[in-house]
Each structure stands twice: as structure tokens, then as C-alpha cells.
Amino acid sequence: MMTLEETADCLAALGNPTRLEIFRFLVKAGEAGLPVGAIQAELGVPASTLSHHLRHLVSVGLVFQDRKGVSLICRTNYPSMQGVIDFLMLECCSMDAARDKISG
């Protein structure tokens, strides 16, 4: 289970429109991931800007990067993504049960 701080860091990283677009694109790419060049070509983000945004996503654990020959492959860290979702859904609707106890 992710902590409040870890989840907040991930959400802060995804709070930037460019990083969110990059992350969503990598999610669509699946487990194989994509080379940085393919991300740049598809999204039209300048290389230095893309590097900056990928560094943020890697630093919070939402993206992995692996060197394959001369290419840098970026992959979504699906367990980390699921951790954010699970944290947000933790105790979902528990207030409804508390209200039912109070009013019932």
C-alpha cells in the first residue's frame, strides 16, 4: 500500500499536462514500452523537455527506463500506477456506511 506522501508525489507528477500525456501514452504502449524517440515523435515534445518530464515520472516510480542497445526504453510501472488507484479507492463509500449507522 502506498503512503499518503508517495501517492501525493505521484499525483503531483501527473498534475502537469505534458507528464500526464506522456504517462497515458506509455500506458497505451503496454508492457513493451517505447523508446524515448518514439515518444518524442508521437507527442512532438522537444528532447530536452521530454527528458525533464520523464525524469519526474521516473523519480516518483511511475515509469521505468531500460537501456536496450542505443535506445532508452520507457515503461509504465503498472504496480505503482495500481498503488495510486488503490490508495484513492481505499475506504471507498465508507462514509455512506457511517451515515447509515448515524441515521439508522
Z-matrix of the N, CA and C atoms (Angstrom, degrees):
N
C 1 1.454
C 2 1.527 1 108.67
N 3 1.300 2 116.33 1 132.88
C 4 1.463 3 121.32 2 177.75
C 5 1.520 4 110.16 3 -73.71
N 6 1.317 5 114.61 4 150.58
C 7 1.457 6 119.46 5 175.09
C 8 1.524 7 109.58 6 -82.82
N 9 1.302 8 115.64 7 168.31
C 10 1.464 9 121.48 8 175.92
C 11 1.522 10 110.22 9 -57.49
N 12 1.337 11 116.50 10 -44.59
C 13 1.472 12 121.03 11 -177.66
C 14 1.525 13 111.73 12 -65.59
N 15 1.339 14 116.96 13 -43.08
C 16 1.463 15 120.51 14 179.19
C 17 1.525 16 110.82 15 -63.17
N 18 1.317 17 115.56 16 -43.75
C 19 1.466 18 119.75 17 179.32
C 20 1.523 19 110.45 18 -64.01
N 21 1.324 20 117.04 19 -42.88
C 22 1.461 21 120.85 20 179.18
C 23 1.524 22 110.84 21 -61.93
N 24 1.329 23 117.77 22 -39.81
C 25 1.465 24 121.09 23 178.09
C 26 1.529 25 110.86 24 -63.07
N 27 1.325 26 116.95 25 -43.42
C 28 1.466 27 120.89 26 178.44
C 29 1.525 28 111.00 27 -63.43
N 30 1.321 29 116.44 28 -45.56
C 31 1.464 30 119.81 29 -179.92
C 32 1.526 31 111.52 30 -65.80
N 33 1.344 32 117.06 31 -35.67
C 34 1.464 33 120.20 32 176.79
C 35 1.524 34 110.22 33 -64.16
N 36 1.329 35 116.81 34 -41.31
C 37 1.467 36 120.24 35 178.24
C 38 1.522 37 110.64 36 -63.30
N 39 1.322 38 116.69 37 -39.87
C 40 1.465 39 120.34 38 -179.71
C 41 1.531 40 112.39 39 -79.26
N 42 1.329 41 116.60 40 -7.92
C 43 1.466 42 121.16 41 -179.73
C 44 1.518 43 113.55 42 -73.92
N 45 1.319 44 116.82 43 -9.08
C 46 1.464 45 121.11 44 176.13
C 47 1.529 46 108.11 45 -91.75
N 48 1.332 47 118.54 46 128.49
C 49 1.474 48 120.53 47 -176.03
C 50 1.530 49 114.06 48 -56.74
N 51 1.323 50 117.64 49 -39.17
C 52 1.461 51 120.04 50 -179.50
C 53 1.519 52 110.63 51 -67.50
N 54 1.336 53 117.20 52 -44.04
C 55 1.466 54 120.10 53 178.98
C 56 1.528 55 110.95 54 -65.08
N 57 1.312 56 117.00 55 -39.05
C 58 1.464 57 120.02 56 177.98
C 59 1.526 58 110.35 57 -62.97
N 60 1.318 59 116.54 58 -41.60
C 61 1.468 60 120.47 59 178.59
C 62 1.529 61 110.66 60 -64.04
N 63 1.315 62 117.62 61 -43.03
C 64 1.468 63 121.98 62 177.76
C 65 1.522 64 109.93 63 -61.39
N 66 1.324 65 116.11 64 -47.81
C 67 1.458 66 120.53 65 -178.15
C 68 1.528 67 111.09 66 -61.74
N 69 1.297 68 117.46 67 -46.41
C 70 1.475 69 120.92 68 179.38
C 71 1.524 70 111.07 69 -61.51
N 72 1.324 71 116.58 70 -37.72
C 73 1.459 72 120.93 71 178.15
C 74 1.530 73 110.37 72 -64.90
N 75 1.331 74 116.85 73 -41.01
C 76 1.463 75 120.35 74 178.26
C 77 1.524 76 111.44 75 -68.71
N 78 1.319 77 117.72 76 -35.13
C 79 1.465 78 120.78 77 176.31
C 80 1.534 79 109.08 78 -61.02
N 81 1.317 80 116.64 79 -43.50
C 82 1.473 81 120.90 80 179.04
C 83 1.518 82 111.40 81 -63.34
N 84 1.338 83 117.38 82 -31.10
C 85 1.467 84 121.94 83 -177.04
C 86 1.526 85 111.89 84 -69.45
N 87 1.325 86 117.53 85 -21.91
C 88 1.456 87 120.31 86 178.74
C 89 1.516 88 112.97 87 81.44
N 90 1.333 89 114.44 88 -168.10
C 91 1.465 90 122.16 89 -174.47
C 92 1.535 91 112.98 90 -60.81
N 93 1.318 92 117.99 91 -30.55
C 94 1.466 93 121.10 92 -177.34
C 95 1.525 94 112.01 93 -67.00
N 96 1.324 95 117.01 94 -26.21
C 97 1.459 96 120.50 95 -178.25
C 98 1.515 97 112.10 96 70.27
N 99 1.310 98 114.95 97 -167.85
C 100 1.467 99 121.34 98 -178.12
C 101 1.521 100 110.04 99 -144.92
N 102 1.340 101 116.18 100 149.11
C 103 1.461 102 118.91 101 171.95
C 104 1.528 103 110.01 102 -69.81
N 105 1.305 104 116.14 103 150.44
C 106 1.463 105 121.46 104 179.74
C 107 1.526 106 110.66 105 -53.20
N 108 1.326 107 116.78 106 -40.97
C 109 1.466 108 120.49 107 -179.87
C 110 1.515 109 113.33 108 -60.19
N 111 1.315 110 117.08 109 -36.97
C 112 1.468 111 120.79 110 178.62
C 113 1.524 112 110.91 111 -69.18
N 114 1.331 113 115.76 112 -37.98
C 115 1.470 114 119.71 113 177.29
C 116 1.524 115 109.07 114 -63.76
N 117 1.313 116 115.49 115 -45.97
C 118 1.471 117 120.62 116 -179.54
C 119 1.523 118 111.09 117 -61.43
N 120 1.318 119 116.80 118 -44.46
C 121 1.465 120 120.82 119 -178.60
C 122 1.523 121 111.38 120 -63.96
N 123 1.314 122 117.17 121 -42.29
C 124 1.465 123 121.13 122 -176.88
C 125 1.524 124 112.21 123 -72.30
N 126 1.345 125 116.37 124 -42.66
C 127 1.461 126 119.65 125 -174.16
C 128 1.525 127 113.36 126 -93.83
N 129 1.316 128 117.97 127 -13.77
C 130 1.460 129 120.65 128 178.39
C 131 1.523 130 113.90 129 69.32
N 132 1.315 131 116.61 130 28.03
C 133 1.465 132 121.31 131 179.50
C 134 1.530 133 107.99 132 -91.50
N 135 1.338 134 118.43 133 129.24
C 136 1.470 135 119.74 134 177.74
C 137 1.529 136 111.48 135 -55.52
N 138 1.327 137 116.87 136 147.60
C 139 1.465 138 122.33 137 -174.27
C 140 1.524 139 112.93 138 -54.06
N 141 1.321 140 117.45 139 -46.19
C 142 1.473 141 119.17 140 -177.69
C 143 1.533 142 110.99 141 -67.55
N 144 1.310 143 117.16 142 -36.52
C 145 1.468 144 121.51 143 178.17
C 146 1.525 145 110.08 144 -68.02
N 147 1.317 146 116.33 145 -43.32
C 148 1.460 147 120.90 146 179.31
C 149 1.526 148 110.17 147 -61.73
N 150 1.310 149 116.72 148 -44.09
C 151 1.462 150 121.56 149 178.67
C 152 1.527 151 110.96 150 -58.74
N 153 1.314 152 116.12 151 -44.08
C 154 1.469 153 122.08 152 178.47
C 155 1.527 154 110.80 153 -59.30
N 156 1.322 155 117.06 154 -47.93
C 157 1.461 156 121.28 155 -177.51
C 158 1.522 157 111.71 156 -69.81
N 159 1.328 158 117.47 157 -39.49
C 160 1.462 159 119.91 158 177.28
C 161 1.525 160 111.07 159 -63.58
N 162 1.327 161 116.86 160 -37.23
C 163 1.467 162 120.91 161 178.51
C 164 1.536 163 110.34 162 -58.81
N 165 1.340 164 116.41 163 -40.73
C 166 1.473 165 120.33 164 177.52
C 167 1.531 166 111.23 165 -63.33
N 168 1.319 167 116.75 166 -45.29
C 169 1.464 168 120.73 167 -178.50
C 170 1.529 169 111.49 168 -65.80
N 171 1.327 170 116.09 169 -36.65
C 172 1.461 171 120.65 170 177.08
C 173 1.526 172 110.27 171 -68.94
N 174 1.324 173 117.29 172 -41.27
C 175 1.472 174 121.11 173 -175.66
C 176 1.527 175 112.85 174 -64.00
N 177 1.331 176 117.77 175 -28.64
C 178 1.471 177 120.20 176 178.34
C 179 1.531 178 111.73 177 -95.17
N 180 1.326 179 116.76 178 -0.92
C 181 1.459 180 120.78 179 175.32
C 182 1.511 181 116.21 180 86.27
N 183 1.322 182 118.16 181 13.50
C 184 1.467 183 120.00 182 179.05
C 185 1.527 184 112.49 183 -84.42
N 186 1.332 185 116.43 184 -19.96
C 187 1.464 186 121.71 185 -177.61
C 188 1.526 187 109.01 186 -134.27
N 189 1.345 188 115.18 187 140.98
C 190 1.459 189 122.96 188 170.99
C 191 1.517 190 108.09 189 -104.80
N 192 1.317 191 116.53 190 150.42
C 193 1.460 192 120.94 191 172.33
C 194 1.527 193 108.25 192 -127.94
N 195 1.335 194 115.30 193 133.20
C 196 1.461 195 122.04 194 178.47
C 197 1.518 196 108.71 195 -129.76
N 198 1.308 197 115.78 196 139.06
C 199 1.462 198 120.87 197 177.16
C 200 1.524 199 107.67 198 -86.41
N 201 1.319 200 116.19 199 127.99
C 202 1.463 201 122.42 200 176.59
C 203 1.524 202 106.63 201 -128.41
N 204 1.317 203 116.48 202 96.68
C 205 1.463 204 120.63 203 -173.52
C 206 1.514 205 108.77 204 67.21
N 207 1.315 206 116.63 205 -123.29
C 208 1.465 207 120.79 206 178.92
C 209 1.531 208 111.99 207 -93.90
N 210 1.331 209 116.54 208 -4.70
C 211 1.471 210 120.26 209 -177.91
C 212 1.525 211 111.63 210 -94.42
N 213 1.317 212 114.73 211 145.33
C 214 1.459 213 121.77 212 173.03
C 215 1.526 214 106.36 213 -104.50
N 216 1.339 215 115.83 214 113.10
C 217 1.458 216 121.62 215 -176.30
C 218 1.523 217 109.07 216 -95.63
N 219 1.318 218 115.89 217 130.53
C 220 1.469 219 121.92 218 178.94
C 221 1.521 220 108.42 219 -107.52
N 222 1.333 221 115.02 220 133.96
C 223 1.462 222 121.44 221 -179.27
C 224 1.523 223 109.92 222 -132.51
N 225 1.299 224 115.50 223 144.46
C 226 1.464 225 120.66 224 173.84
C 227 1.520 226 108.96 225 -69.58
N 228 1.322 227 116.02 226 137.27
C 229 1.460 228 121.52 227 172.42
C 230 1.532 229 105.55 228 -90.12
N 231 1.333 230 115.91 229 89.77
C 232 1.459 231 120.73 230 -174.61
C 233 1.533 232 113.23 231 -61.70
N 234 1.340 233 119.91 232 -39.29
C 235 1.470 234 118.19 233 176.54
C 236 1.534 235 112.65 234 -60.95
N 237 1.327 236 116.87 235 -36.57
C 238 1.465 237 119.69 236 177.73
C 239 1.526 238 110.44 237 -68.23
N 240 1.331 239 116.39 238 -42.90
C 241 1.466 240 120.32 239 177.07
C 242 1.530 241 109.82 240 -59.26
N 243 1.331 242 116.50 241 -43.80
C 244 1.462 243 120.62 242 179.31
C 245 1.524 244 110.76 243 -65.08
N 246 1.338 245 116.87 244 -33.73
C 247 1.458 246 120.72 245 177.36
C 248 1.516 247 112.08 246 -61.78
N 249 1.329 248 116.64 247 -40.29
C 250 1.463 249 120.76 248 177.17
C 251 1.524 250 109.94 249 -64.29
N 252 1.325 251 116.20 250 -46.02
C 253 1.466 252 120.63 251 179.90
C 254 1.527 253 110.42 252 -62.27
N 255 1.325 254 116.25 253 -44.63
C 256 1.466 255 120.00 254 -179.72
C 257 1.527 256 111.10 255 -62.19
N 258 1.328 257 116.67 256 -41.37
C 259 1.461 258 119.89 257 179.16
C 260 1.528 259 110.42 258 -61.44
N 261 1.331 260 116.03 259 -43.54
C 262 1.463 261 119.85 260 -179.65
C 263 1.524 262 111.83 261 -66.43
N 264 1.313 263 117.01 262 -30.64
C 265 1.462 264 120.95 263 -177.77
C 266 1.524 265 112.87 264 -90.45
N 267 1.317 266 117.57 265 -9.36
C 268 1.460 267 121.45 266 -179.19
C 269 1.520 268 109.63 267 -55.61
N 270 1.272 269 114.88 268 130.21
C 271 1.461 270 121.88 269 179.05
C 272 1.529 271 112.62 270 63.95
N 273 1.318 272 116.15 271 27.17
C 274 1.457 273 121.05 272 177.68
C 275 1.524 274 109.46 273 -55.41
N 276 1.281 275 115.15 274 129.98
C 277 1.469 276 123.67 275 176.05
C 278 1.519 277 113.66 276 68.19
N 279 1.329 278 118.84 277 11.21
C 280 1.461 279 120.30 278 -179.96
C 281 1.531 280 111.14 279 -67.08
N 282 1.312 281 117.31 280 -24.52
C 283 1.465 282 120.14 281 176.87
C 284 1.521 283 110.81 282 -67.91
N 285 1.332 284 117.01 283 -31.82
C 286 1.462 285 120.58 284 176.56
C 287 1.521 286 110.49 285 -61.47
N 288 1.339 287 116.39 286 -43.53
C 289 1.458 288 120.53 287 179.29
C 290 1.519 289 110.68 288 -65.19
N 291 1.333 290 116.93 289 -39.41
C 292 1.467 291 120.49 290 178.96
C 293 1.519 292 110.36 291 -65.38
N 294 1.345 293 116.94 292 -40.74
C 295 1.467 294 120.30 293 178.50
C 296 1.524 295 110.90 294 -63.89
N 297 1.360 296 115.82 295 -39.95
C 298 1.466 297 120.07 296 179.34
C 299 1.523 298 111.02 297 -61.93
N 300 1.331 299 117.50 298 -39.22
C 301 1.461 300 120.93 299 178.78
C 302 1.525 301 111.06 300 -65.43
N 303 1.335 302 115.49 301 -41.24
C 304 1.458 303 120.30 302 -178.28
C 305 1.532 304 110.73 303 -67.87
N 306 1.332 305 116.40 304 -45.23
C 307 1.458 306 119.45 305 -175.47
C 308 1.536 307 112.56 306 -84.28
N 309 1.320 308 117.06 307 -16.76
C 310 1.448 309 119.41 308 -173.47
C 311 1.451 310 115.08 309 -88.69
